[in-house]
Structures are given as structure tokens and as C-alpha cells.
Amino acid sequence: MPASDAPVTFAVSALDLAALLCSRVCHDVISPVGAIVNGLEVLEDDDSADMRDVALELIAKSARQASARLQFTRLAFGAAGSAGATIDLGDAENVVRGMMEDARTRIEWSLPREFQPKNRVKLLLNLALLAGTTIPRGGLIKVDAAPGGVTSGFVLTTEGVSARIPQAVPPLLAGEAPEGGLDAHAVQPFYAGMLARDCGITVSFAIEGERVTLSALA
């Protein structure tokens, strides 16, 4: 199911793209930030020692989540340095684990620790997000180099109960306009497709049973 080599049928202005990506970042961090506010309100209004402990635990957990999401989105959507800059794949691994690894989802990362062009690494991070959508009930996400090595691309494999390829994702990767237009949810796979085309990489999905393979090949 190739995605990024299909004809592009939809364009979005730079202003709209920036606004939608900002909305996506806000969507990712609003939940933990809101939980921190709730915890602080409990500390202000409740004198119970037990409730204070619960509130402090909530604040600490939510602050870690907010930090992890901001670190991820800074690399996945941000400028990440000047034109021509490179990013360490080790840094990419760290932000993916911080953002996505939890009690339900395990990450197996087999890429070497080396510097790669920033847009390739940004594409990899966005593909990791898409890989997460294929296992809605959690499971395993494996991140490997393509058979020819990292310079040839990446292969992400997911395994989990009810694994599937979200119907809207391949068309968005191919640059097709979603019904009703782009929104903060749809912009992420659309942006991943933009990165893939900029890098000269073709993205495709395949599914077999409860295993989904996401290939990004130069």
C-alpha cells in the first residue's frame, strides 16, 4: 500500500500548516498540563495529608509527561537547527521512548547511534507516531534500518491485538485532501508525507494478521 509516491492532490498554505502544527502540539501537551493545574488546586484546597500525596504524585507524573511530549514535538515538528542540520538517532530514540513507551507499548530500537539529516529524523519520528496508531490496544513497535542500512531508509514493525492500518492515514501521507479539510489530528500524517517527499522516500504499509509493517525506503 504505497503512500508517498502517489500524486499530490492537495496543498496547504505555509500559514495554515504552521497553525495546524501548533494546534497539534497544544493538543499533545494540554492533557498533562491540565493535570498539573488540577493537582495544584488540590494542594491549595485540601489539607489532608493523603490527598497532598496523591496531588504531588499526579503533578510529578504529569510534569514528566509534558516534558517528554514537548521534547518529542520539538524534534518531530520544530526547526531542529538551521538548514542542513543533522540530528543524532540516539536523541530520536530517547524522545520516542519518552513519548510512546509505557505499560502497554514496548519499543525495540535497532538503529545505530549516528547523525542523519534533520528531515529524515523528523520523518522517522512522525512515522513512529503513525506506527503507534496501528496498535490501538498497545503492543510492540520495532524500529529498524532498511535492508541497505539507514541511508536506504527505515522499517517500523508493530505487533498487537487488533492491529490495523488506519483508513485515513495512507491518503493523508500521499497528500490527498481529507473530507472536511485538514485539522489538528489529520495534519500529522499529512506533514509526514511532506517530509517523505522532501527526503525522496516512499512510505508504504502492509498488514499480516496482527503485524503491521511501515516501510520508508529511499
C-alpha positions in Angstrom: 0.0 0.0 0.0 2.3 2.8 -1.2 1.7 6.2 0.2 4.3 8.9 -0.6 4.7 8.2 -4.3 1.1 9.0 -5.2 0.2 12.3 -7.0 -0.2 15.1 -4.6 -3.8 16.4 -4.9 -3.9 18.9 -2.0 -1.8 21.9 -1.0 -1.9 23.9 2.2 -0.5 27.4 2.8 2.5 27.9 5.0 0.4 29.9 7.4 -2.3 27.2 7.7 0.3 24.4 8.1 2.1 26.4 10.9 -1.2 27.0 12.7 -2.3 23.3 12.4 1.1 22.0 13.7 0.9 24.5 16.6 -2.6 23.1 17.3 -1.3 19.6 17.2 1.5 20.4 19.7 -1.0 22.1 22.0 -3.3 19.0 21.7 -0.4 16.8 22.8 0.6 18.8 25.9 -2.8 20.2 27.1 -3.7 17.0 29.0 -0.7 16.7 31.3 -0.6 20.5 31.8 -4.2 20.4 32.8 -3.5 17.6 35.2 -0.7 19.6 36.8 -3.2 22.5 37.3 -5.7 20.1 38.9 -3.0 18.8 41.3 -2.0 22.3 42.3 -5.7 23.1 43.0 -5.9 20.1 45.3 -2.8 21.2 47.2 -4.4 24.7 47.7 -7.9 23.4 48.7 -7.3 20.2 50.7 -5.3 19.9 53.9 -5.5 16.1 54.0 -2.0 14.5 54.0 -3.2 11.6 51.9 -4.7 14.0 49.3 -1.5 16.0 49.2 0.5 12.9 48.5 -1.9 12.0 45.6 -1.7 15.5 44.3 2.1 15.6 44.4 2.3 12.2 42.6 -0.1 13.5 39.9 1.9 16.7 39.5 5.2 14.8 39.2 3.8 12.2 36.7 2.1 14.9 34.6 5.2 17.1 34.5 7.2 14.2 33.2 4.6 13.5 30.5 4.5 17.2 29.5 8.3 17.3 29.3 8.5 14.1 27.2 5.9 15.3 24.8 7.5 18.7 24.4 10.9 17.2 23.8 9.4 14.9 21.1 7.4 17.6 19.4 10.4 19.9 19.4 12.3 17.4 17.2 9.3 16.0 15.3 7.7 19.3 14.3 10.2 22.0 15.2 13.0 23.6 13.2 15.7 21.5 15.0 18.6 23.7 14.0 19.5 25.5 10.8 19.0 24.4 7.2 21.2 21.3 6.5 21.5 20.4 10.2 21.7 16.9 11.4 20.1 15.1 14.4 21.5 12.1 16.4 19.4 9.0 16.0 20.2 8.4 19.7 18.3 11.5 20.6 15.5 10.4 18.4 15.3 7.1 20.3 15.3 8.9 23.6 12.3 11.1 22.7 10.4 8.2 21.1 10.8 6.2 24.3 9.8 9.1 26.5 6.7 9.9 24.4 5.4 6.4 23.5 6.8 3.7 25.8 4.6 2.8 28.7 3.0 -0.1 30.4 1.1 -1.0 27.2 3.6 -0.3 24.5 7.2 -1.5 24.2 9.9 -0.1 21.9 12.6 -2.1 20.3 15.1 0.3 18.7 17.8 -1.2 16.5 19.2 1.9 14.7 22.8 2.9 15.1 23.7 6.0 17.1 24.7 8.3 14.3 23.8 11.7 12.8 21.3 11.9 10.0 19.8 14.8 8.1 17.2 16.5 10.2 14.3 16.0 7.9 15.0 12.2 7.7 15.0 12.1 11.5 11.8 14.2 11.7 10.2 11.8 9.2 11.3 8.9 11.4 9.7 10.5 14.5 6.5 11.1 12.6 6.4 7.6 11.3 6.8 6.3 14.9 3.7 8.3 15.8 1.9 6.6 12.9 3.2 3.2 13.9 1.6 3.8 17.3 -1.8 4.3 15.7 -1.7 0.8 14.2 -1.8 -0.9 17.6 -4.7 0.9 19.4 -4.5 -1.6 22.3 -0.8 -1.4 22.7 1.9 -3.9 21.8 5.4 -3.8 20.3 7.0 -1.2 18.0 10.2 -2.3 16.3 12.4 0.3 14.6 15.0 -1.0 12.2 17.1 0.3 9.4 16.1 -0.7 5.8 18.0 -3.7 4.3 20.5 -1.4 2.8 21.2 0.5 6.0 19.9 3.8 7.5 20.9 5.6 4.3 18.3 3.4 2.5 15.5 4.2 5.0 13.7 2.7 7.9 11.3 -0.1 8.6 8.9 0.0 11.5 7.0 -3.1 12.5 4.2 -3.2 15.1 2.6 -6.2 16.7 -0.5 -6.1 18.9 -4.1 -7.1 19.4 -6.4 -5.5 16.9 -3.5 -4.2 14.8 -4.8 -2.3 11.7 -3.9 0.3 9.2 -5.9 3.5 10.0 -8.0 4.1 6.8 -7.3 7.8 6.7 -3.5 7.6 7.0 -2.3 6.4 3.6 -4.3 9.0 1.7 -3.0 11.8 4.0 0.6 10.6 3.6 0.0 10.8 -0.2 -1.1 14.4 0.1 -4.8 13.9 -0.5 -7.2 16.3 1.0 -9.3 14.8 3.8 -13.1 15.2 3.7 -13.8 18.4 5.5 -10.2 19.7 5.2 -7.1 19.4 7.4 -7.5 19.6 11.2 -5.0 19.3 14.1 -5.4 15.5 14.0 -5.1 15.0 10.3 -2.1 17.4 9.9 0.4 15.0 11.4 0.2 12.2 8.8 -0.1 14.9 6.1 3.1 16.5 7.4 4.8 13.1 7.5 4.1 12.8 3.8 5.6 16.2 3.1 8.7 15.2 4.9 8.9 11.9 3.0 8.6 13.6 -0.4 11.3 16.2 0.7 13.6 13.3 1.6 12.9 11.3 -1.6 11.4 8.5 0.4 8.5 6.3 -0.4 6.3 5.2 2.5 4.1 2.1 2.4 2.0 0.0 4.8 1.5 -3.8 4.8 -0.5 -5.9 7.3 -0.4 -9.6 8.0 -2.6 -10.8 10.9 -1.7 -8.7 13.9 1.5 -7.4 12.4 1.8 -4.1 10.5 4.9 -3.1 8.6 5.6 0.5 7.8 8.4 0.8 5.2 10.1 4.1 4.4 12.6 3.5 1.6 14.8 5.8 -0.5 
